[in-house]
Amino acid sequence: MGVKNFFKKAFSDMKESAKSQHEVDKANFEAAKAESKATWEEAKMSPSGRAELMQKERDAQIAEAKKRTEAANERIELAKSTKNK
C-alpha cells in the first residue's frame, strides 16, 4: 500500500467520521432544544396543572419500580430453583 493510498483512505475515513459526528450533534441539539421548550412550557403551567403532571410522573415511576421488582423476584425464583437441582 502506497503512501498516497494510505492518506486517501485516512482522509476518506475522517470525512465519514465528521459526517457521522455532525448527525449526532444535530440530533443532540434538536433534543436539547425540545427539552428546553418543554421546560419553558411546564414553567408556564398553572399550579393545578403542574400538580397533575407531577402526579403522572410519580405514577409512572411507581409502575416502573413495580416492574423492576417483579423482574427481580422472577430472577430470585429462577436462581433458587436452579440452585436446588
Jmol script that loads the backbone (N, CA, C; Angstrom):
load data "model"
ATOM      1  N   MET A   1       0.856  -1.176   0.000  1.00  0.00           N
ATOM      2  CA  MET A   1       0.000   0.000   0.000  1.00  0.00           C
ATOM      3  C   MET A   1       0.894   1.230   0.000  1.00  0.00           C
ATOM      4  N   GLY A   2       0.660   2.083  -0.945  1.00  0.00           N
ATOM      5  CA  GLY A   2       1.481   3.273  -1.068  1.00  0.00           C
ATOM      6  C   GLY A   2       1.046   4.365  -0.110  1.00  0.00           C
ATOM      7  N   VAL A   3       1.891   5.337   0.026  1.00  0.00           N
ATOM      8  CA  VAL A   3       1.618   6.467   0.901  1.00  0.00           C
ATOM      9  C   VAL A   3       0.392   7.231   0.409  1.00  0.00           C
ATOM     10  N   LYS A   4       0.279   7.344  -0.901  1.00  0.00           N
ATOM     11  CA  LYS A   4      -0.853   8.076  -1.480  1.00  0.00           C
ATOM     12  C   LYS A   4      -2.174   7.408  -1.101  1.00  0.00           C
ATOM     13  N   ASN A   5      -2.234   6.083  -1.231  1.00  0.00           N
ATOM     14  CA  ASN A   5      -3.455   5.348  -0.885  1.00  0.00           C
ATOM     15  C   ASN A   5      -3.735   5.417   0.612  1.00  0.00           C
ATOM     16  N   PHE A   6      -2.676   5.376   1.416  1.00  0.00           N
ATOM     17  CA  PHE A   6      -2.836   5.466   2.869  1.00  0.00           C
ATOM     18  C   PHE A   6      -3.522   6.780   3.236  1.00  0.00           C
ATOM     19  N   PHE A   7      -3.019   7.896   2.721  1.00  0.00           N
ATOM     20  CA  PHE A   7      -3.607   9.190   3.043  1.00  0.00           C
ATOM     21  C   PHE A   7      -4.999   9.347   2.441  1.00  0.00           C
ATOM     22  N   LYS A   8      -5.203   8.782   1.267  1.00  0.00           N
ATOM     23  CA  LYS A   8      -6.522   8.841   0.638  1.00  0.00           C
ATOM     24  C   LYS A   8      -7.560   8.138   1.521  1.00  0.00           C
ATOM     25  N   LYS A   9      -7.201   6.958   2.025  1.00  0.00           N
ATOM     26  CA  LYS A   9      -8.101   6.208   2.902  1.00  0.00           C
ATOM     27  C   LYS A   9      -8.290   6.940   4.234  1.00  0.00           C
ATOM     28  N   ALA A  10      -7.210   7.470   4.789  1.00  0.00           N
ATOM     29  CA  ALA A  10      -7.291   8.176   6.070  1.00  0.00           C
ATOM     30  C   ALA A  10      -8.217   9.384   5.963  1.00  0.00           C
ATOM     31  N   PHE A  11      -8.072  10.192   4.920  1.00  0.00           N
ATOM     32  CA  PHE A  11      -8.920  11.363   4.758  1.00  0.00           C
ATOM     33  C   PHE A  11     -10.361  10.982   4.459  1.00  0.00           C
ATOM     34  N   SER A  12     -10.551   9.891   3.756  1.00  0.00           N
ATOM     35  CA  SER A  12     -11.899   9.405   3.493  1.00  0.00           C
ATOM     36  C   SER A  12     -12.570   8.976   4.803  1.00  0.00           C
ATOM     37  N   ASP A  13     -11.815   8.270   5.646  1.00  0.00           N
ATOM     38  CA  ASP A  13     -12.344   7.851   6.949  1.00  0.00           C
ATOM     39  C   ASP A  13     -12.684   9.058   7.824  1.00  0.00           C
ATOM     40  N   MET A  14     -11.822  10.068   7.813  1.00  0.00           N
ATOM     41  CA  MET A  14     -12.075  11.276   8.606  1.00  0.00           C
ATOM     42  C   MET A  14     -13.329  11.992   8.108  1.00  0.00           C
ATOM     43  N   LYS A  15     -13.531  12.001   6.805  1.00  0.00           N
ATOM     44  CA  LYS A  15     -14.702  12.661   6.228  1.00  0.00           C
ATOM     45  C   LYS A  15     -15.980  11.953   6.680  1.00  0.00           C
ATOM     46  N   GLU A  16     -15.972  10.619   6.632  1.00  0.00           N
ATOM     47  CA  GLU A  16     -17.143   9.851   7.073  1.00  0.00           C
ATOM     48  C   GLU A  16     -17.399  10.045   8.560  1.00  0.00           C
ATOM     49  N   SER A  17     -16.319  10.055   9.336  1.00  0.00           N
ATOM     50  CA  SER A  17     -16.452  10.262  10.775  1.00  0.00           C
ATOM     51  C   SER A  17     -17.031  11.639  11.073  1.00  0.00           C
ATOM     52  N   ALA A  18     -16.586  12.649  10.372  1.00  0.00           N
ATOM     53  CA  ALA A  18     -17.089  14.007  10.575  1.00  0.00           C
ATOM     54  C   ALA A  18     -18.572  14.091  10.214  1.00  0.00           C
ATOM     55  N   LYS A  19     -18.972  13.421   9.138  1.00  0.00           N
ATOM     56  CA  LYS A  19     -20.387  13.410   8.754  1.00  0.00           C
ATOM     57  C   LYS A  19     -21.235  12.754   9.843  1.00  0.00           C
ATOM     58  N   SER A  20     -20.763  11.628  10.340  1.00  0.00           N
ATOM     59  CA  SER A  20     -21.497  10.918  11.386  1.00  0.00           C
ATOM     60  C   SER A  20     -21.596  11.757  12.652  1.00  0.00           C
ATOM     61  N   GLN A  21     -20.489  12.383  13.047  1.00  0.00           N
ATOM     62  CA  GLN A  21     -20.495  13.212  14.244  1.00  0.00           C
ATOM     63  C   GLN A  21     -21.412  14.413  14.069  1.00  0.00           C
ATOM     64  N   HIS A  22     -21.488  14.966  12.865  1.00  0.00           N
ATOM     65  CA  HIS A  22     -22.391  16.081  12.598  1.00  0.00           C
ATOM     66  C   HIS A  22     -23.844  15.648  12.812  1.00  0.00           C
ATOM     67  N   GLU A  23     -24.184  14.452  12.358  1.00  0.00           N
ATOM     68  CA  GLU A  23     -25.540  13.940  12.554  1.00  0.00           C
ATOM     69  C   GLU A  23     -25.853  13.779  14.040  1.00  0.00           C
ATOM     70  N   VAL A  24     -24.890  13.270  14.796  1.00  0.00           N
ATOM     71  CA  VAL A  24     -25.069  13.109  16.242  1.00  0.00           C
ATOM     72  C   VAL A  24     -25.266  14.472  16.896  1.00  0.00           C
ATOM     73  N   ASP A  25     -24.411  15.429  16.553  1.00  0.00           N
ATOM     74  CA  ASP A  25     -24.511  16.772  17.114  1.00  0.00           C
ATOM     75  C   ASP A  25     -25.847  17.421  16.771  1.00  0.00           C
ATOM     76  N   LYS A  26     -26.289  17.229  15.546  1.00  0.00           N
ATOM     77  CA  LYS A  26     -27.562  17.795  15.092  1.00  0.00           C
ATOM     78  C   LYS A  26     -28.722  17.204  15.896  1.00  0.00           C
ATOM     79  N   ALA A  27     -28.706  15.895  16.091  1.00  0.00           N
ATOM     80  CA  ALA A  27     -29.768  15.234  16.858  1.00  0.00           C
ATOM     81  C   ALA A  27     -29.752  15.689  18.316  1.00  0.00           C
ATOM     82  N   ASN A  28     -28.562  15.797  18.902  1.00  0.00           N
ATOM     83  CA  ASN A  28     -28.452  16.253  20.288  1.00  0.00           C
ATOM     84  C   ASN A  28     -28.943  17.688  20.440  1.00  0.00           C
ATOM     85  N   PHE A  29     -28.643  18.543  19.463  1.00  0.00           N
ATOM     86  CA  PHE A  29     -29.103  19.923  19.505  1.00  0.00           C
ATOM     87  C   PHE A  29     -30.619  19.985  19.454  1.00  0.00           C
ATOM     88  N   GLU A  30     -31.221  19.206  18.568  1.00  0.00           N
ATOM     89  CA  GLU A  30     -32.687  19.187  18.469  1.00  0.00           C
ATOM     90  C   GLU A  30     -33.312  18.693  19.767  1.00  0.00           C
ATOM     91  N   ALA A  31     -32.709  17.673  20.383  1.00  0.00           N
ATOM     92  CA  ALA A  31     -33.228  17.160  21.648  1.00  0.00           C
ATOM     93  C   ALA A  31     -33.125  18.214  22.748  1.00  0.00           C
ATOM     94  N   ALA A  32     -31.995  18.899  22.830  1.00  0.00           N
ATOM     95  CA  ALA A  32     -31.818  19.937  23.844  1.00  0.00           C
ATOM     96  C   ALA A  32     -32.810  21.077  23.627  1.00  0.00           C
ATOM     97  N   LYS A  33     -33.034  21.435  22.380  1.00  0.00           N
ATOM     98  CA  LYS A  33     -33.982  22.493  22.055  1.00  0.00           C
ATOM     99  C   LYS A  33     -35.402  22.097  22.483  1.00  0.00           C
ATOM    100  N   ALA A  34     -35.783  20.859  22.200  1.00  0.00           N
ATOM    101  CA  ALA A  34     -37.121  20.384  22.572  1.00  0.00           C
ATOM    102  C   ALA A  34     -37.270  20.303  24.090  1.00  0.00           C
ATOM    103  N   GLU A  35     -36.225  19.830  24.778  1.00  0.00           N
ATOM    104  CA  GLU A  35     -36.281  19.753  26.241  1.00  0.00           C
ATOM    105  C   GLU A  35     -36.398  21.138  26.854  1.00  0.00           C
ATOM    106  N   SER A  36     -35.687  22.103  26.296  1.00  0.00           N
ATOM    107  CA  SER A  36     -35.753  23.475  26.792  1.00  0.00           C
ATOM    108  C   SER A  36     -37.156  24.047  26.622  1.00  0.00           C
ATOM    109  N   LYS A  37     -37.751  23.793  25.470  1.00  0.00           N
ATOM    110  CA  LYS A  37     -39.113  24.281  25.225  1.00  0.00           C
ATOM    111  C   LYS A  37     -40.097  23.607  26.181  1.00  0.00           C
ATOM    112  N   ALA A  38     -39.919  22.317  26.415  1.00  0.00           N
ATOM    113  CA  ALA A  38     -40.806  21.601  27.341  1.00  0.00           C
ATOM    114  C   ALA A  38     -40.684  22.173  28.754  1.00  0.00           C
ATOM    115  N   THR A  39     -39.466  22.458  29.171  1.00  0.00           N
ATOM    116  CA  THR A  39     -39.257  23.048  30.498  1.00  0.00           C
ATOM    117  C   THR A  39     -39.934  24.411  30.585  1.00  0.00           C
ATOM    118  N   TRP A  40     -39.819  25.205  29.530  1.00  0.00           N
ATOM    119  CA  TRP A  40     -40.455  26.520  29.499  1.00  0.00           C
ATOM    120  C   TRP A  40     -41.965  26.392  29.580  1.00  0.00           C
ATOM    121  N   GLU A  41     -42.531  25.470  28.821  1.00  0.00           N
ATOM    122  CA  GLU A  41     -43.985  25.283  28.837  1.00  0.00           C
ATOM    123  C   GLU A  41     -44.450  24.784  30.204  1.00  0.00           C
ATOM    124  N   GLU A  42     -43.674  23.911  30.824  1.00  0.00           N
ATOM    125  CA  GLU A  42     -44.030  23.430  32.163  1.00  0.00           C
ATOM    126  C   GLU A  42     -43.967  24.563  33.179  1.00  0.00           C
ATOM    127  N   ALA A  43     -43.008  25.460  33.022  1.00  0.00           N
ATOM    128  CA  ALA A  43     -42.877  26.580  33.948  1.00  0.00           C
ATOM    129  C   ALA A  43     -44.083  27.518  33.849  1.00  0.00           C
ATOM    130  N   LYS A  44     -44.697  27.579  32.683  1.00  0.00           N
ATOM    131  CA  LYS A  44     -45.854  28.459  32.487  1.00  0.00           C
ATOM    132  C   LYS A  44     -47.167  27.811  32.931  1.00  0.00           C
ATOM    133  N   MET A  45     -47.110  26.539  33.340  1.00  0.00           N
ATOM    134  CA  MET A  45     -48.340  25.843  33.719  1.00  0.00           C
ATOM    135  C   MET A  45     -48.921  26.415  35.012  1.00  0.00           C
ATOM    136  N   SER A  46     -50.219  26.206  35.167  1.00  0.00           N
ATOM    137  CA  SER A  46     -50.871  26.620  36.404  1.00  0.00           C
ATOM    138  C   SER A  46     -50.462  25.652  37.521  1.00  0.00           C
ATOM    139  N   PRO A  47     -50.596  26.061  38.762  1.00  0.00           N
ATOM    140  CA  PRO A  47     -50.222  25.157  39.864  1.00  0.00           C
ATOM    141  C   PRO A  47     -50.977  23.829  39.839  1.00  0.00           C
ATOM    142  N   SER A  48     -52.255  23.864  39.494  1.00  0.00           N
ATOM    143  CA  SER A  48     -53.015  22.610  39.455  1.00  0.00           C
ATOM    144  C   SER A  48     -52.545  21.731  38.299  1.00  0.00           C
ATOM    145  N   GLY A  49     -52.211  22.347  37.169  1.00  0.00           N
ATOM    146  CA  GLY A  49     -51.688  21.585  36.035  1.00  0.00           C
ATOM    147  C   GLY A  49     -50.341  20.968  36.356  1.00  0.00           C
ATOM    148  N   ARG A  50     -49.499  21.730  37.063  1.00  0.00           N
ATOM    149  CA  ARG A  50     -48.186  21.225  37.458  1.00  0.00           C
ATOM    150  C   ARG A  50     -48.336  20.060  38.443  1.00  0.00           C
ATOM    151  N   ALA A  51     -49.273  20.175  39.380  1.00  0.00           N
ATOM    152  CA  ALA A  51     -49.504  19.106  40.346  1.00  0.00           C
ATOM    153  C   ALA A  51     -49.969  17.837  39.633  1.00  0.00           C
ATOM    154  N   GLU A  52     -50.834  18.008  38.636  1.00  0.00           N
ATOM    155  CA  GLU A  52     -51.323  16.862  37.864  1.00  0.00           C
ATOM    156  C   GLU A  52     -50.181  16.195  37.096  1.00  0.00           C
ATOM    157  N   LEU A  53     -49.326  17.015  36.484  1.00  0.00           N
ATOM    158  CA  LEU A  53     -48.169  16.485  35.753  1.00  0.00           C
ATOM    159  C   LEU A  53     -47.232  15.723  36.687  1.00  0.00           C
ATOM    160  N   MET A  54     -46.968  16.290  37.849  1.00  0.00           N
ATOM    161  CA  MET A  54     -46.078  15.632  38.806  1.00  0.00           C
ATOM    162  C   MET A  54     -46.664  14.306  39.278  1.00  0.00           C
ATOM    163  N   GLN A  55     -47.997  14.263  39.479  1.00  0.00           N
ATOM    164  CA  GLN A  55     -48.635  13.019  39.905  1.00  0.00           C
ATOM    165  C   GLN A  55     -48.515  11.961  38.819  1.00  0.00           C
ATOM    166  N   LYS A  56     -48.663  12.340  37.557  1.00  0.00           N
ATOM    167  CA  LYS A  56     -48.500  11.385  36.451  1.00  0.00           C
ATOM    168  C   LYS A  56     -47.077  10.842  36.417  1.00  0.00           C
ATOM    169  N   GLU A  57     -46.109  11.722  36.649  1.00  0.00           N
ATOM    170  CA  GLU A  57     -44.710  11.278  36.666  1.00  0.00           C
ATOM    171  C   GLU A  57     -44.459  10.314  37.820  1.00  0.00           C
ATOM    172  N   ARG A  58     -45.032  10.618  38.985  1.00  0.00           N
ATOM    173  CA  ARG A  58     -44.869   9.708  40.137  1.00  0.00           C
ATOM    174  C   ARG A  58     -45.530   8.364  39.868  1.00  0.00           C
ATOM    175  N   ASP A  59     -46.709   8.388  39.248  1.00  0.00           N
ATOM    176  CA  ASP A  59     -47.394   7.135  38.920  1.00  0.00           C
ATOM    177  C   ASP A  59     -46.552   6.296  37.959  1.00  0.00           C
ATOM    178  N   ALA A  60     -45.948   6.954  36.981  1.00  0.00           N
ATOM    179  CA  ALA A  60     -45.089   6.242  36.030  1.00  0.00           C
ATOM    180  C   ALA A  60     -43.872   5.653  36.737  1.00  0.00           C
ATOM    181  N   GLN A  61     -43.300   6.394  37.669  1.00  0.00           N
ATOM    182  CA  GLN A  61     -42.149   5.892  38.423  1.00  0.00           C
ATOM    183  C   GLN A  61     -42.531   4.702  39.289  1.00  0.00           C
ATOM    184  N   ILE A  62     -43.701   4.746  39.892  1.00  0.00           N
ATOM    185  CA  ILE A  62     -44.181   3.630  40.717  1.00  0.00           C
ATOM    186  C   ILE A  62     -44.388   2.396  39.852  1.00  0.00           C
ATOM    187  N   ALA A  63     -44.993   2.573  38.674  1.00  0.00           N
ATOM    188  CA  ALA A  63     -45.220   1.451  37.770  1.00  0.00           C
ATOM    189  C   ALA A  63     -43.893   0.830  37.329  1.00  0.00           C
ATOM    190  N   GLU A  64     -42.928   1.669  37.021  1.00  0.00           N
ATOM    191  CA  GLU A  64     -41.603   1.173  36.619  1.00  0.00           C
ATOM    192  C   GLU A  64     -40.938   0.420  37.768  1.00  0.00           C
ATOM    193  N   ALA A  65     -41.053   0.930  38.972  1.00  0.00           N
ATOM    194  CA  ALA A  65     -40.457   0.259  40.135  1.00  0.00           C
ATOM    195  C   ALA A  65     -41.109  -1.100  40.372  1.00  0.00           C
ATOM    196  N   LYS A  66     -42.421  -1.176  40.174  1.00  0.00           N
ATOM    197  CA  LYS A  66     -43.113  -2.456  40.350  1.00  0.00           C
ATOM    198  C   LYS A  66     -42.649  -3.468  39.305  1.00  0.00           C
ATOM    199  N   LYS A  67     -42.443  -3.023  38.055  1.00  0.00           N
ATOM    200  CA  LYS A  67     -41.942  -3.925  37.013  1.00  0.00           C
ATOM    201  C   LYS A  67     -40.560  -4.442  37.375  1.00  0.00           C
ATOM    202  N   ARG A  68     -39.712  -3.548  37.867  1.00  0.00           N
ATOM    203  CA  ARG A  68     -38.357  -3.952  38.251  1.00  0.00           C
ATOM    204  C   ARG A  68     -38.396  -4.943  39.406  1.00  0.00           C
ATOM    205  N   THR A  69     -39.314  -4.722  40.363  1.00  0.00           N
ATOM    206  CA  THR A  69     -39.449  -5.629  41.495  1.00  0.00           C
ATOM    207  C   THR A  69     -39.901  -7.013  41.024  1.00  0.00           C
ATOM    208  N   GLU A  70     -40.872  -7.042  40.121  1.00  0.00           N
ATOM    209  CA  GLU A  70     -41.352  -8.318  39.589  1.00  0.00           C
ATOM    210  C   GLU A  70     -40.237  -9.056  38.844  1.00  0.00           C
ATOM    211  N   ALA A  71     -39.467  -8.325  38.044  1.00  0.00           N
ATOM    212  CA  ALA A  71     -38.363  -8.946  37.308  1.00  0.00           C
ATOM    213  C   ALA A  71     -37.313  -9.498  38.275  1.00  0.00           C
ATOM    214  N   ALA A  72     -37.022  -8.756  39.326  1.00  0.00           N
ATOM    215  CA  ALA A  72     -36.045  -9.217  40.311  1.00  0.00           C
ATOM    216  C   ALA A  72     -36.559 -10.461  41.040  1.00  0.00           C
ATOM    217  N   ASN A  73     -37.836 -10.465  41.375  1.00  0.00           N
ATOM    218  CA  ASN A  73     -38.405 -11.636  42.051  1.00  0.00           C
ATOM    219  C   ASN A  73     -38.360 -12.872  41.154  1.00  0.00           C
ATOM    220  N   GLU A  74     -38.595 -12.684  39.855  1.00  0.00           N
ATOM    221  CA  GLU A  74     -38.503 -13.804  38.920  1.00  0.00           C
ATOM    222  C   GLU A  74     -37.071 -14.331  38.854  1.00  0.00           C
ATOM    223  N   ARG A  75     -36.104 -13.431  38.847  1.00  0.00           N
ATOM    224  CA  ARG A  75     -34.703 -13.844  38.832  1.00  0.00           C
ATOM    225  C   ARG A  75     -34.347 -14.593  40.113  1.00  0.00           C
ATOM    226  N   ILE A  76     -34.885 -14.139  41.239  1.00  0.00           N
ATOM    227  CA  ILE A  76     -34.627 -14.813  42.519  1.00  0.00           C
ATOM    228  C   ILE A  76     -35.186 -16.228  42.483  1.00  0.00           C
ATOM    229  N   GLU A  77     -36.420 -16.361  42.018  1.00  0.00           N
ATOM    230  CA  GLU A  77     -37.041 -17.692  41.947  1.00  0.00           C
ATOM    231  C   GLU A  77     -36.278 -18.613  40.999  1.00  0.00           C
ATOM    232  N   LEU A  78     -35.851 -18.072  39.866  1.00  0.00           N
ATOM    233  CA  LEU A  78     -35.079 -18.866  38.919  1.00  0.00           C
ATOM    234  C   LEU A  78     -33.752 -19.313  39.537  1.00  0.00           C
ATOM    235  N   ALA A  79     -33.106 -18.413  40.241  1.00  0.00           N
ATOM    236  CA  ALA A  79     -31.836 -18.763  40.877  1.00  0.00           C
ATOM    237  C   ALA A  79     -32.043 -19.807  41.949  1.00  0.00           C
ATOM    238  N   LYS A  80     -33.123 -19.683  42.728  1.00  0.00           N
ATOM    239  CA  LYS A  80     -33.397 -20.663  43.777  1.00  0.00           C
ATOM    240  C   LYS A  80     -33.710 -22.024  43.187  1.00  0.00           C
ATOM    241  N   SER A  81     -34.500 -22.058  42.113  1.00  0.00           N
ATOM    242  CA  SER A  81     -34.873 -23.336  41.508  1.00  0.00           C
ATOM    243  C   SER A  81     -33.672 -23.996  40.849  1.00  0.00           C
ATOM    244  N   THR A  82     -32.783 -23.226  40.277  1.00  0.00           N
ATOM    245  CA  THR A  82     -31.586 -23.777  39.643  1.00  0.00           C
ATOM    246  C   THR A  82     -30.605 -24.261  40.696  1.00  0.00           C
ATOM    247  N   LYS A  83     -30.520 -23.551  41.796  1.00  0.00           N
ATOM    248  CA  LYS A  83     -29.592 -23.887  42.887  1.00  0.00           C
ATOM    249  C   LYS A  83     -29.992 -25.197  43.555  1.00  0.00           C
ATOM    250  N   ASN A  84     -31.273 -25.472  43.672  1.00  0.00           N
ATOM    251  CA  ASN A  84     -31.763 -26.659  44.369  1.00  0.00           C
ATOM    252  C   ASN A  84     -31.712 -27.918  43.517  1.00  0.00           C
ATOM    253  N   LYS A  85     -31.335 -27.817  42.275  1.00  0.00           N
ATOM    254  CA  LYS A  85     -31.304 -29.006  41.412  1.00  0.00           C
ATOM    255  C   LYS A  85     -30.072 -29.814  41.638  1.00  0.00           C
TER     256      LYS A  85
END
end "model"
wireframe off; spacefill off
backbone 0.3
color backbone group
